[in-house]
């Protein structure tokens, strides 16, 4: 069900479901967990905050000792467009990720790697003195101060591109990182895992010239992520018209924020998710919101809820929130 909004620029995922994991060759790898079931997931999604509460139970006869991983947003440095809403200036993890197990704070480890396609180039970057961090702050200045010999070597390997006119360096790698920690699931015991973090959001602007029909939107990959229907697109047109009428210069421009969450890793546990609840909060009641889901119920001026039983997610969550510009 589309509940109003639109888009222009696709950002990275803002987070992901917990998944069982293993440290193998090449680092952290998600694995299928045969005995531990996800009894419930209660997910709250908004622009400033994402909160998740899970209940797990080991349905086997023996304890299960495993790593549990939470992937952070993947960020493709070769395709940077639009604005990114970094929630903090921590280049290692701007999300401020926190985790509790049965109410006790757990300090997770963090693995961060760089890839060009399927090729791990983390060691190549380290040899040139380039850290695998999220690209804001003084990151670009630091990158362009790397020794030219090292840059030439990276360019030859297809890891960076050097613009001939300006000699500026453009990364061609994708940052992939994940928090992970050890857990033991005792037979029959329900374990509660909770997360709290600020998502890294994408965003841009929407003008009158970008209005599409539902048929046109259905052909656009970015629009499909948010299930924009004709009533949603009509609502956008009305909002643009109202903003145009109230502004002295007659301009019409809306801004939007793109919040994403990886749900499909919930399939790595035993069976379907027993009870799933999603709450989407669009912030101001005046905002528009659009996301793909069936059985959406409006529960407040800015909140919408989806509930499922014995559910296996077959797609990730993309939420688009649209607001008037001041």
Number of C-alpha atoms within 10 A of each C-alpha: 16 21 23 24 29 35 25 16 18 21 26 19 23 25 25 22 21 27 23 24 21 18 13 9 7 8 10 22 15 19 18 16 17 15 18 24 23 26 22 22 24 16 21 18 23 19 22 16 15 22 17 20 18 22 21 22 20 22 19 15 10 12 16 18 11 17 19 21 27 25 24 27 25 18 20 18 17 15 11 13 13 13 14 17 19 19 18 12 12 14 16 16 21 19 24 13 18 16 20 16 16 12 11 11 12 14 13 18 11 17 17 19 21 27 16 19 10 8 10 15 19 18 14 16 19 11 11 17 14 15 19 22 19 20 15 13 11 8 14 14 12 12 19 15 11 14 11 12 10 15 21 15 14 21 17 11 13 13 22 20 19 16 10 8 6 7 11 14 19 18 20 19 25 21 20 19 23 22 21 23 17 15 14 13 20 18 16 15 13 19 19 19 20 21 18 17 19 23 28 26 22 23 23 18 20 22 14 15 8 11 16 17 13 18 11 10 21 17 10 11 10 18 23 18 22 27 25 29 22 16 15 21 21 17 15 23 18 12 21 21 16 13 19 16 13 11 11 8 8 10 14 21 18 19 17 24 26 29 28 28 22 21 17 17 22 24 21 22 21 19 18 19 23 17 17 21 16 18 21 23 23 24 17 12 13 13 16 23 29 27 25 18 17 11 9 18 13 13 12 10 12 16 19 17 18 16 17 17 13 14 16 18 17 11 14 16 22 23 25 28 26 26 24 18 11 8
